[in-house]
Amino acid sequence: MNKTRGIIKALAAAGLAALVLVSAGTARAQGRDEVRQALYAGDQDKAIALALEALRGDPSNAEIRFLLARAYAYSGRLDEADAVLDRLLIEHPADADLLVFKGRMLCRHNDLDGAERTFRRALDAQPRSADALAGLADIAAWRGRYDASLVCARRALDLDANHAGALFRVGSVLLWQGDYGRARGYLARAAELEPMNADYRRALDRAVPLFVRQAEIRLSGRDEHWSDGRADYGDLDLAVLFGLFDDRAKFVARMGRSWRAGGNDDQIGLEAYPRLWKGAYGYFDLSLAPGAEYVPASSVRAEIYQTLLTRYEVSLGLQRTGSAAGAVSMAVASAAAYWGAWYPNVRVLWADAAAGTAFTWMAGLRRYFAGASYAWAGFGRGARSLETGSIEEILAGPAWFFEAGLDVYVLRDIKLRGYISRREGIGGADSTAVSLTAGYRF
């Protein structure tokens, strides 16, 4: 009887001990999961508090300590993150995840040489580490070794096709190289996988040529020669491009003078290109020429561009122009594609100009090079685009036109732009316009 009672007590004690162990393990797992959830939700202060609380009951838990190091780092407390991470690496010197994160921390300290060595140590410890390869891709890109960066990032994607960091790096390099079409595809996938990552969303928004450009100042001159003997038209413009609101909007402030029929008019204008909702940006333009005799006294334009399926772009807009010859209202629409380094586009315009051009169509093609440099050509019937024509051209009657030009940066920051545009009037005069622009980006 006593023996039986002793066995029962022993079994009860063992069961109680097992229950305590299971409860402790469950509590540890729950504490770890809560820290991870707070970390992924971006609430770093909560993640730190939960991790410290969990470590009071289990101070040697390496997984929670690693989560704590990440929370410290993401909240900007780099010294505390380094201290926790370095202690972990002393205990686990061949842990690939710890080494990758140490490499990331060294990048934040701008120690790229140390980071590269650490990422390679992680690869030695785990040869199939997509995270380590993505880290090496980042370092190569920051050093301007774009081909090497793409090799490492694509090796990472071979191991993990949904590695957001590697997708982001491929997209970023292609964007810098002017390959906007493929860049948008990679960046969109990265943003889809990690929708809370502001860097990924910002890069996708910036995958439009205009938003890649830095602040710059430029001076443009334009001359148009006519076949009917009238004096050449001339234009001289000074423009400044700058970004505001963390580059969520680009602005162009401009002023200029136009020479027509022996006289001249002065003009001022402001263009705004804000990023709007997902995949959309706007173009708003206000131009004024107080007291103008030859060019429109005012022009207001609003157009919205929307990306579709990451690669395609459409737009709709309205414009109202007022001049001594009368006011004209216009509706515009366009469609284009970011097809790798190529940007084919078509554009149509309807106007209520009774004596002028009621309908315009034009087709064009751009070829992007590194950065925002490109060459372009286009043709159409009606009134030329505002890029090569003048606002008052809508009143001059329809014409066939062809245009081609270059917009490039040389010696890194010097902007050179030029184009030639030929206009064959339908029942009217012909003209040839030539324009040159020089500028500097900061």
N, C-alpha and C positions, 0 to 999 in steps of 0.2 A: 504493500500500500504506500509506504513511504517512498519506495523507489518510483512508483507510478507518479506520486505527487511531485517528485523531483524532476521527472522527465517533463511533466506538464509545465512546471515553472521555467525550465530551461527553454522549452519551445516558445513560451510566452515572451521570455526575455529576448530570444532571437528574433521573434516576430516584431517586437517593439523596436529592436535595433534596426531591423530592415526597414520598418516604417519610417523611422527617423532618417535613415539614409536616403530613402526614396523621397521623403518630404524635402530634405535638404537639397537633393539633386534637382527636384522640381522647382524649388525656390530659386536655385542658381540659374536654371534654364529660363525661368520667368524673368528674373532680373536682367539677364543677358539680352533677352528678346526686347524688353522694355527700353534698354539702352540703345539697342540697334534701331528700333522704331523711331525713337526721338532723334537719333543721328540722321536717319534717312529723311525724316520730315523737316530737317533743317533747324530744329530746336536744340542748338548746341548746349545752351545753359542747362536745360533739362537733362540732356544726355550726360553731362558732367556730374550733375547732382546725383542721378541714378547710379552712375558707375561708382562714384565714391561711396555711396551707401552700400552697394553690393560688395565692394572690396573690404568694408569694415568686418563683414562676416566671413570673407574668403580672400584675404589679402594677396594670395599667391596666384589667383586665377588669371592666367595669361590672356585668355580671350577678352575678358572684361577690361584688363589693363590696356590691351591693344585698342579697344573701342574708346577708352578714355583718352589715349594719345591722339586718336583721330579727331575726337571732339575738341580737344585743346587746340589742335592745329587748325581746324575749320573755323574756330572762333577767334583765331589770331593770336592765341597764347602759345607762341612758337617755342619759347624756352621751356615751358612746362611739358609740351609735347615731346621735345627732344629728350628731356630727362627721363620720362617714362619709357620712350622708345629705346633709348640707349641701354637702360637696365634690362629690357626684354631681349635685346640683341646679345648682351653678355650671356644670358641664360640659354638663348636659342640662336646661335650665330649663323646657322644654315637655313633658317626659316625664310623661304622665298617671299612670302607676303610681307614679313617685317622688313626685309631688304628692299623690296619695291617701295614701301612707304618711306623708308629712310631715304631712298633716292629722290622721292618727291619732295621731302623736306629739304634736302640739299639743293634742289632746284629753286625752292622758295628762298633759300639763302644765297642764291645766285652762284653756287659752287657747281658749275656744270661738269667740270672734270671729275670731282668727287661723285657726283650723281651718276655719271656714265660708268665709273668703276663699280659703283654699288649695283646698278642695274645688271651689269655683266656678272657680278657675283650671284645675283638672283637667278640668272640664266644658267650658271654653272650648277646651282643647287636644284633648279627645276628647269630643264632645257625646253619644256613646252609651256613656259610662262608667257601668256599673251600680254599680261600686265607689264612685264619687264621689257618686252619688245616694243610695246606702246611708249614706254618711257624713253627708250633709245630713239624712237621715231621723233618724239618731241624735241629731244636735245639736238638731233641732226637738223630738224627744221629751224630751230632757233639759231643755229650756226650757219644757216643758209645752204645747207647740203640737202637740197630738196629731193634729189634722186635717192639718196641713202635713206631719207626719212620715209619715202614712199615704199621702199623695199622692206623696211622694218615694220611699218604699219600694215602692209599687206601680208607679211608673214604672221603677224598677230591675228589678222582676220581669217587666215587659213586655219588657225587653231580655234578661233572663236568668232564666228561670223557676225555675232551680235555684240562685239566689244565696242561700246560707245566711244571710248577714248581713241581707239584706232580709227573708227569711222570719222570722228571729228578731225583727227590729224590729217587723214587723206583729203577730206573735204577742204580743210584750211590750206593745205599746200596747193591743191588744184585751184583754189580761189586766188591765191597769190600769183599763180602762173597764168591767170586770165581764163582758165577753163571753167567758166561759170556754170555751164550745163551740168557736167558731172559733179562739180563741187556741191551744187544744190542737192543732188540726190544723196550724197554721203552725209551732208549736214542735216538734212531732213530726217534721215534714219537715226542719227545720233540723238537729235532732239526728241524724236518719238520714243526712243528707249529710255531716256532720262529727261522727262519733261520739266523737272524741277531745276535742271542745270541752266543757270542764266547765261553762262558762256556759250553753250550750244545754241540756245535760242537767239542770242545776239549775233552769233556768226551766221546763222541762217538768214536773219533779217538783213545782214550786211552783204549777203551774196548777190548784190545788185551793183553794177559798176559804179554808179554814182556814190554809194555809201562807202566804197573802198577808198575813195579819194580823200586826201588830207587837205588841210587849209592851203589855199593858194591865191595868188594875185596874178592877173593876166591883162595884157593890153592887146587889143585886136584892131586891125585895119581892114577895110573892105572897099573894093572899087568895082563898079559895074559899068561896062561899056555898051552903048546902044547902037543899033544899026541904022536908026532913023536920024542920026546927026545931033540929037540932044546932048547936052553936057553930061559927062559921066556922073553917076551917083557915087557918093563917098560916105563912109561911116567910120567913126573912130570911137572905140568903147574901152572903158576901164572897168574891170569886174573883180570882185573879191569873193572867194568861196570859203565858207567856214561852217563849222558844226556847232550845235548847241544841244543842251539836255542830254549829255553823255552820248553825243552823236546820234541821238534819235531823230534829229532833223538836220538837214543841210540847207544852207541859205546862200544865195548869190545876190549881193548888192552891186548895182552897176550904174554907171553914168556915161553919157556919150553925146556926140554931136553928129548930125546927119546933114550932108550938103545935097541940095536939090535945086535945079533950075536957077542957079546963081545965088541962092540964099541958103540959110541953114537954120536948123532947129536943134534945141538941146532936149535931152531926155534923161529921165532917171527911172530906175526900176528895182523891184525886189522879187526874187523867186524864192519859194520855200518848197522843200521836199521832205515832208515828215513821214516817218514810219507810222502806219495806222494800226489796224488789227492784223491778225496773223496773215502773213503773205501779202500784205497790201501796203502801198505807200502812195502819197499824193504829190501832185505838182500844182502849185498855185503861183500865179504870176500877176503882178500889178505893174503896169508901165504908164508913166505920165510924161507929157511934153507940154508944159504950160505955154500958152500963146503960140502953139505950133501953126505953121502955115502950109507945110509940105508933108509932114508925117502925121499919123493919127495922134490926137491930143490925149487919148486914153485907151488903154486896153486891159481887160480883166480876163483871166483864164483860170479854170479849175479842171483838173483831170485826175482820175483815180486809176491806179495800176494794181491789178490783182494777179497773183501767181496761182496757177492751176497745175496740179500734179507735179509740183516742184520744178518742172522744166519749162512750162509755158506761161505766157504773160499776156493779158488782155487789158485794154483800157477804154474808158469812156470819159468824155469831157465836153465842156461848153466854153465858148469865148465870146466876148462882146467888145467890139472895137468902135470907137467914136472918132470922127474926123470931119474936116470941112466939107468933104464930099458926101458925107452921110454916115450913119451908123450901120454896122454889119454884125449880125449874130451868126455864130457858127457852132456846129456840133461835130465832134471828132471821135473817132474810134480807131483802135489799133489791135493787132495781134502779132505776137513774136514768140520766139523760142530760144532758150539758152541751150544750144546744142553743142556741147563741148566748147571749143574756142570760137564757134560760129554763132552769130546772132541774126538769123533771117527775120525780117519784119515786113508787115504791110500796114498801110494807114489810109484811111479815107476821111474826107472832110465835106460837110454840107454847109453851104452858106446861103443867106437870103439876099445876096448881092444881085440886084436886078440887072445892072449893066455890066457886071463883072463875072467872076468865076463861081458858078453855083455848086459844082461838084469837083472834087480832086481825089485822085487815087495815086498812091506811090508805093513802090516796093524797094526794099533795100537789103543789104547784107553787110554785116560787120565781121571782121576777123580780129579777135583779141590776141594780144601778146602778153608778156609778163606784166603784172600789175594792171593798171587801167589803160594801157596803150592799145591802140587799135587802128586799123585801116578800114575804110568803108566806101561803098558805092551805092547809088540808087538811081531810079528813073521813075517817071510817071507822067501824068497829064492833069493839068489844072493850074494850081498855084504851088510854087515850091514850098518846102518846109520852112518854118521859122529859123531853122538851123542855118540855112543858106540864103533864104529870101528875106524880104522885108515885110513888115506888117501890112503896108499899103498895097502889096502885090495882089491881094485878093480882088482889088477894084480894077486891075489892069486888063482883065480878060484872060481866057485860058491859053495855055501853051503846053507844048511837050518839053520836058526837061530831063537833063542827065547831070549827075554830080558825083564827085569822088574826092576823097581827102584822107589825111593822116592826122592822128592825134597821139603824140608820143612824148615820152619823157626821156631825156638824154642827160648824161652826167648825173644820173640818179634823180635830181630834183628840178631840172630845167624843162619846162613844158614848151613844146613846139607843135603848132597846129596849122594846117593849111588845107584849102580846098579850092576846086574850080567847079563852076556850075554853068552849064550852057542851057539857055532858054530859047526855044523856037516858037515864036508867037503864032497863034492860029488866027490869021487875018490881021496880025499886028506886027509890031517890031520885035526883033530878036535881041538878045543881050547875052553877054558873058561876064560872070562875076568871079573875082579872085579875092581870096581872103588869107591873111597871115596873122597868127597869134603867137606871142611870146609870153611866158610867165614863169613863175617860180612857186614851188610848193614847200611848205614848212613842215 
